[in-house]
Amino acid sequence: MLPLVIKNLLIINGLVFLAQVTLENIMRIDLTELFGLHYWGSELFRPHQFVTHLFMHGGFWHLFSNMFALWMFGSVLENNWGPKRFLIFYMVCGLGAALCHMGVITYDNMRFSTAVQDFNNNPTYAAFSNIVDKFGISGYRFSLGPQDFTMGGFREAWSVQPPESFDMVRQARVLLSYSVEIYKNTPTVGASGAVFGVLFAFGYLFPNSYLFILPIPFPIKAKYFVGGYILMELYLGFKNSAGDNVAHFAHLGGVLFAYILLKIWNKRNRRTFY
């Protein structure tokens, strides 16, 4: 019910989350700045973050959902493979997901910087509003002197001013410059990429196992559940809705590396792999 690696992963993730909450509330120390995965162009990026971000989470429900799925599907895999192979699989999926996510955020940061540069060359309210929506930065909060406001609040204030207002254009340029740095320094945390790899492996190896998933009122085969989940992640990743802070392509990266590793192992060890 609770094999060795799964048990230790649950304990480590739980203790790290407890440390996150305790240090943040008591000492105002944000561990995500040190151990969350940052964009390689950020001054906060460190190589060890490719590993450490796998043991951190953004909230209790983020932690609970990942650990529950890891226990539910990972226990079956570890009992079949043994602890060594399962740990290798888990870490490869997590690192693969991080590499894929790094590629995506590199692309996003380049697009954001280009959009801001275009705005600076041709500053209009429409261009500013499009950047805010496209990159989901309306919730960014700023304190300039006695003023404390969000990017969305500033956009509303500009909407009732002349679009070519010199003062509003000047402030918009300053806020977008700050936003580029915030965007670049936003960390990613969570074991979701590795867990998605585990989920895919379960569906790949036990495709006809029946799962009872709430709120679906009937049992569903693992291959349909996993396949549907992957398609949903693919859709949400390309949709890229404003305010969606889920790293969908990291999840898909975990699936990709899980598939590659499973194919390699199956090719080398056909008789005993399944």
C-alpha positions as CSV (number, residue, x, y, z in Angstrom):
1,M,0.0,0.0,0.0
2,L,2.9,2.4,0.7
3,P,6.1,1.3,-1.0
4,L,9.5,2.7,0.0
5,V,10.0,5.4,-2.6
6,I,6.4,6.6,-2.6
7,K,6.5,6.8,1.2
8,N,9.7,8.9,1.2
9,L,8.4,11.2,-1.5
10,L,5.3,11.8,0.5
11,I,7.3,12.6,3.6
12,I,9.8,14.9,1.8
13,N,7.2,16.9,0.0
14,G,5.1,17.3,3.1
15,L,8.1,18.5,5.2
16,V,9.2,20.9,2.5
17,F,5.7,22.4,2.3
18,L,5.6,22.7,6.1
19,A,9.0,24.5,5.9
20,Q,7.7,26.8,3.1
21,V,4.6,27.8,5.1
22,T,6.5,28.2,8.4
23,L,9.4,30.3,7.1
24,E,7.1,32.5,5.0
25,N,4.8,33.2,8.0
26,I,7.3,33.6,10.7
27,M,10.5,34.8,9.1
28,R,9.2,36.2,5.7
29,I,11.6,33.9,3.9
30,D,10.3,32.8,0.5
31,L,11.8,29.4,-0.3
32,T,10.4,29.5,-3.9
33,E,12.9,32.2,-4.7
34,L,15.7,29.9,-3.7
35,F,14.4,26.5,-4.9
36,G,11.6,27.2,-7.4
37,L,12.5,26.8,-11.1
38,H,13.2,30.1,-12.6
39,Y,13.7,31.1,-16.3
40,W,17.4,30.7,-17.2
41,G,17.6,34.4,-18.1
42,S,16.5,35.4,-14.6
43,E,19.1,36.5,-12.0
44,L,17.4,34.1,-9.6
45,F,18.0,31.0,-11.7
46,R,20.3,28.3,-10.3
47,P,20.9,24.9,-11.8
48,H,19.8,23.0,-8.7
49,Q,16.3,24.4,-9.2
50,F,15.7,21.7,-11.9
51,V,15.6,19.2,-9.0
52,T,14.5,21.2,-6.0
53,H,11.3,22.6,-7.6
54,L,9.9,19.1,-7.8
55,F,9.6,19.0,-4.0
56,M,7.8,22.3,-3.6
57,H,4.2,23.3,-4.0
58,G,2.1,26.5,-4.3
59,G,-0.5,25.6,-1.8
60,F,-2.1,22.7,0.2
61,W,-4.5,21.5,-2.5
62,H,-1.6,21.6,-5.1
63,L,0.4,19.4,-2.7
64,F,-2.6,17.1,-1.9
65,S,-3.7,16.5,-5.5
66,N,-0.1,15.7,-6.6
67,M,0.7,13.4,-3.7
68,F,-2.7,11.6,-3.9
69,A,-2.2,10.9,-7.6
70,L,1.4,9.8,-6.9
71,W,0.3,7.3,-4.2
72,M,-2.7,6.1,-6.2
73,F,-0.9,5.4,-9.5
74,G,2.7,5.3,-8.4
75,S,2.3,2.5,-5.8
76,V,1.2,0.1,-8.5
77,L,4.3,1.0,-10.6
78,E,6.8,0.7,-7.8
79,N,5.4,-2.6,-6.6
80,N,5.9,-3.9,-10.1
81,W,9.2,-2.3,-10.9
82,G,10.9,-2.1,-7.5
83,P,12.1,1.1,-5.8
84,K,15.3,1.7,-7.9
85,R,13.6,1.7,-11.3
86,F,10.6,3.7,-10.1
87,L,12.8,6.4,-8.6
88,I,14.8,6.7,-11.9
89,F,11.5,6.9,-13.8
90,Y,10.1,9.6,-11.5
91,M,13.2,11.8,-11.6
92,V,13.6,11.4,-15.4
93,C,10.0,12.5,-15.9
94,G,10.4,15.4,-13.5
95,L,13.6,16.6,-15.1
96,G,12.2,16.1,-18.6
97,A,9.1,18.2,-17.7
98,A,11.3,20.9,-16.4
99,L,13.3,21.0,-19.6
100,C,10.2,21.3,-21.7
101,H,8.8,24.0,-19.4
102,M,12.1,25.9,-19.7
103,G,11.7,25.9,-23.5
104,V,8.2,27.2,-23.2
105,I,9.0,30.0,-20.8
106,T,12.0,31.0,-22.8
107,Y,9.7,31.5,-25.8
108,D,7.1,33.3,-23.7
109,N,9.7,35.7,-22.2
110,M,11.0,36.5,-25.7
111,R,7.5,37.2,-27.0
112,F,6.8,39.4,-23.9
113,S,10.0,41.4,-24.4
114,T,9.3,41.9,-28.1
115,A,5.7,43.0,-27.4
116,V,6.9,45.6,-24.9
117,Q,9.5,46.9,-27.3
118,D,6.9,47.2,-30.0
119,F,4.7,49.1,-27.6
120,N,7.5,51.5,-26.7
121,N,8.0,52.2,-30.4
122,N,4.3,52.8,-31.0
123,P,2.5,53.3,-27.7
124,T,-1.3,53.0,-27.9
125,Y,-3.9,52.1,-25.4
126,A,-5.0,49.2,-27.6
127,A,-1.5,47.8,-27.7
128,F,-1.1,48.1,-24.0
129,S,-4.5,46.4,-23.3
130,N,-3.6,43.6,-25.7
131,I,-0.3,42.9,-23.8
132,V,-2.1,42.8,-20.4
133,D,-4.6,40.3,-21.7
134,K,-2.2,38.2,-23.8
135,F,0.3,37.6,-21.0
136,G,-2.1,37.6,-18.1
137,I,-0.4,40.4,-16.1
138,S,-3.5,42.3,-15.0
139,G,-3.0,41.1,-11.4
140,Y,0.6,42.4,-11.1
141,R,0.7,44.9,-8.2
142,F,2.8,48.0,-8.1
143,S,3.6,50.7,-5.5
144,L,4.8,54.0,-6.9
145,G,5.1,56.6,-4.2
146,P,1.9,56.7,-2.2
147,Q,0.0,54.8,-4.9
148,D,-0.7,51.1,-4.7
149,F,-2.5,49.6,-7.7
150,T,-2.7,46.6,-10.1
151,M,-1.9,46.6,-13.8
152,G,-5.6,46.0,-14.4
153,G,-6.5,49.0,-12.3
154,F,-4.1,51.2,-14.3
155,R,-5.7,49.9,-17.5
156,E,-9.1,50.9,-16.2
157,A,-7.8,54.4,-15.3
158,W,-6.3,54.8,-18.8
159,S,-9.5,53.7,-20.5
160,V,-11.2,56.9,-19.3
161,Q,-8.3,59.1,-20.3
162,P,-7.4,60.2,-23.9
163,P,-5.6,57.2,-25.5
164,E,-2.6,59.4,-26.5
165,S,-2.3,60.9,-23.0
166,F,1.5,61.6,-22.5
167,D,1.3,60.9,-18.8
168,M,-0.5,57.6,-19.2
169,V,1.9,56.5,-21.9
170,R,4.9,57.3,-19.7
171,Q,3.5,55.4,-16.8
172,A,2.6,52.5,-19.0
173,R,6.2,52.2,-20.3
174,V,7.4,52.2,-16.7
175,L,4.9,49.5,-15.6
176,L,5.6,47.3,-18.6
177,S,9.4,47.6,-17.9
178,Y,8.8,46.4,-14.3
179,S,6.4,43.7,-15.6
180,V,9.1,42.2,-17.8
181,E,11.3,41.7,-14.8
182,I,8.4,40.2,-12.7
183,Y,7.5,37.9,-15.6
184,K,11.1,36.8,-15.9
185,N,11.5,36.2,-12.2
186,T,8.3,34.2,-11.6
187,P,9.2,30.7,-10.3
188,T,7.6,27.4,-11.1
189,V,7.0,24.8,-8.4
190,G,5.5,21.3,-8.1
191,A,5.9,17.7,-8.9
192,S,3.1,17.7,-11.5
193,G,5.3,16.9,-14.4
194,A,6.7,13.8,-12.7
195,V,3.2,12.8,-11.5
196,F,1.9,13.1,-15.1
197,G,4.6,10.8,-16.2
198,V,3.5,8.3,-13.5
199,L,-0.1,8.7,-14.6
200,F,0.8,8.1,-18.2
201,A,2.8,5.0,-17.3
202,F,-0.1,3.5,-15.4
203,G,-2.4,4.0,-18.4
204,Y,0.2,2.7,-20.8
205,L,1.0,-0.5,-18.8
206,F,-2.5,-1.2,-17.4
207,P,-4.8,0.3,-20.1
208,N,-7.9,-1.8,-19.3
209,S,-7.9,-1.2,-15.6
210,Y,-11.1,0.4,-14.4
211,L,-10.9,3.6,-12.4
212,F,-13.6,5.3,-10.4
213,I,-13.0,9.0,-10.8
214,L,-15.3,11.5,-9.1
215,P,-17.5,13.1,-10.3
216,I,-17.8,10.6,-13.2
217,P,-20.7,8.4,-12.2
218,F,-19.4,5.2,-13.8
219,P,-16.0,3.3,-14.0
220,I,-13.7,4.3,-16.9
221,K,-10.8,2.5,-18.4
222,A,-7.4,3.9,-17.6
223,K,-6.5,4.4,-21.2
224,Y,-9.5,6.6,-21.8
225,F,-9.0,8.6,-18.7
226,V,-5.3,9.2,-19.3
227,G,-5.8,9.9,-23.0
228,G,-8.6,12.4,-22.3
229,Y,-6.5,14.1,-19.6
230,I,-3.6,14.5,-22.0
231,L,-5.8,15.9,-24.7
232,M,-7.3,18.4,-22.2
233,E,-3.8,19.5,-21.2
234,L,-2.8,19.9,-24.8
235,Y,-5.8,22.1,-25.5
236,L,-5.3,24.2,-22.4
237,G,-1.6,24.6,-23.2
238,F,-2.3,26.0,-26.7
239,K,-5.3,28.1,-25.5
240,N,-3.0,29.9,-23.0
241,S,-5.8,31.7,-21.3
242,A,-5.0,34.9,-19.4
243,G,-4.5,34.2,-15.7
244,D,-3.9,30.5,-16.2
245,N,-0.8,29.8,-14.1
246,V,-0.7,26.0,-14.7
247,A,2.4,24.8,-16.5
248,H,0.5,22.6,-19.0
249,F,3.5,21.9,-21.2
250,A,5.5,20.8,-18.2
251,H,2.8,18.2,-17.7
252,L,3.0,17.2,-21.3
253,G,6.8,17.1,-21.0
254,G,6.5,14.6,-18.2
255,V,4.3,12.4,-20.5
256,L,6.7,12.7,-23.4
257,F,9.7,11.6,-21.3
258,A,7.7,8.8,-19.7
259,Y,6.8,7.5,-23.1
260,I,10.4,7.6,-24.3
261,L,11.7,5.8,-21.2
262,L,9.0,3.2,-21.3
263,K,9.8,2.4,-25.0
264,I,13.5,2.2,-24.2
265,W,13.0,-0.2,-21.3
266,N,10.4,-2.3,-23.2
267,K,12.8,-2.7,-26.1
268,R,15.6,-3.8,-23.9
269,N,13.6,-6.1,-21.7
270,R,10.6,-7.4,-23.6
271,R,10.1,-10.6,-21.5
272,T,10.1,-9.1,-18.1
273,F,9.0,-5.5,-18.5
274,Y,5.3,-5.9,-18.2
